[in-house]
Amino acid sequence: MFVKINGEMRYLWRAIDHEGEVLESYVSTTRDKAEALKFIKKALKRHGRPKAIVTDRLRSYRAALKELGAEDLQHSGRRLNNRAENSHLPFRRRERAMARFRRMKTLQKFSSVHAQVHNHFSQERHLVSRKIYKERRSAALAEWRVVMG
C-alpha cells in the first residue's frame, strides 16, 4: 500500500489473514527484496508458517520467499489479492479524516493500533442475524471498556 508522508511516497506492508483481519503492519521507504524479507520474516515469526501466501505480482516478494525457501507457498493471480486490497478501505477513510501523516513513526504507530481496533470491532454483519450481531457488538464494546478503563 502506498502512503504519502510530507509529499514523499512510503510503503505500508500489511499481512491479512483469510478472514480479512490485519495481522501485521510495517512501514518502509523502499519496496525492494530486503524490505520484503524483513516484513515476511517478522510476520512468519509472529504468526507461523501459513498454508499459502497471496501477494501481488511484485518481484521482491518472490525473491524474498525464494531466500526463505517458501516460494512454493506464493500465489499471485488477477483477483486473489482482493481481500488485502479491500482491507485498505477503512484505513484510507481514517487517513483522510486525519488529514494525512507527517512522520513515518506516526504512520507505523497508527497502522498497528488501527488494525487492532478495527479487527476487534469489525463484525461480519452479512453472515449473522441482527440479534447475534448486536450481542457480539456489545461484547466487543464491553471488552474495550475493560481494556481502556
N, C-alpha and C positions, 0 to 999 in steps of 0.2 A: 504494500500500500504506500502511495506517495503522499507526503505531508510537507507543506511549505512552512519553514520557520525563518522569519525575517527575510523572506524573499528567496531563500535557498532551499532546494529540494533535499529532503531527508527521507529515509526509508523506514517504514514501520513493518517489521516482520511479525506475523501473527500465526499461531498454530491453533486450528479449530478442530474440535472433535466431530464425530459423525452426527451429533445432535445439534451442532451449531454453537456450542459453548466455547468461549475463548480460553485456551489452556495456557498460552504463553505469549508475551509481547516483548519485542526487542527493537530498539531504535538504533540506526546506524547512518553514517554519512555516505557509505558506498553500498553497492549492490553486487558484490563480487563473491568469488568462491570462499575467501577467508571469512567474510561476514556470514555467509550461508552456513558454513561449517560451524561457526561459533553458535549460531542460533539453533541449528539442528542438534548439536551436542547438548546444549542447555535443555532443550525440550525432551530429548531422549533420556537424559539423566533424571529429570524430574518425573516423567510420565511413563518411562519404559519403552520398549520396542513395540511399535504398532504392527498390525497385520498389513496395512497399506498406507502409503504416503501419497496424497494427491496434491500436486503442485501445478503452477502454470508452467509454461514452456521455457522459463528462464534457464540458461545453460549452467549457471552456477549451482543450481540445485543438484543437477545430475553429477557434476564434478565433485561436490561435497559428499553426496551419498555414495559415490564410487570410492572415495577415500575411506569412508566408514564401512564399506563392504555391504551396503544396503541398497545398491542400485536396482535390485530386483523388486524392491518394495514400491518404487516410484511409479505412479500412474499420472499421466497428463493427457488430457483429452479436451475436446471442444467445450463440453459443458460439465465436466467433472468438478471443476473448481468453483461452481456456482455457490455452494454453501459458504465458502470463505468470502467470496465477493459480496454476498448478501449480508454477512456479518459486519461489514464495514458501515452499513447504513446508520445504525444507532450511534456509532462513533462519530460519523460525519455530522449528524444532526447536532450532537452535543458540541462538537468542534465549532460549528457555525455560531452556536449560541455564545460560546466563549470568545468569539472574535479572533480565532486562530491562536497559535502558540508562539512564544518568543524565544524559548530555550529548549534544547534537546532534553535536558533533565526534567523539565516540566512536562514535556510530551511523554517521556518514559513513565513518570510517576502517574500521570493522568491515565494513560492507556492501561496500566496494570490495575489501578483502582477501578476504573470504569468497567473493565472486563469482569471483575469480581462482583461488583454491584449489579451489573446487567445480568450476569449469569444467575445471581441469587433471585432477582425479581422477574426474570423472563419465564413466563409460563406458556406452555403450548396450548393456547386458548382454543385453537381449532380442533384439538384432539379430545377435549374433555367437556363434560356438561358444565353448565353455569354454576351449579352447586359445588362441584368438586373444585372448579376454578377459584371460586370465592374462598373456599376453605384453604386451599394452597396459598392463595394470595395473603390471607390474614395470618397464616402460619409464618410465611416469609417475613411479613411486617413485624410480627411479634418477636421473631428471632433477631431481626435487625435492631429493634429497640433494645433487646437484651445486650447485644454486642456494643451498640453505641451508648448505652446508658450506664 
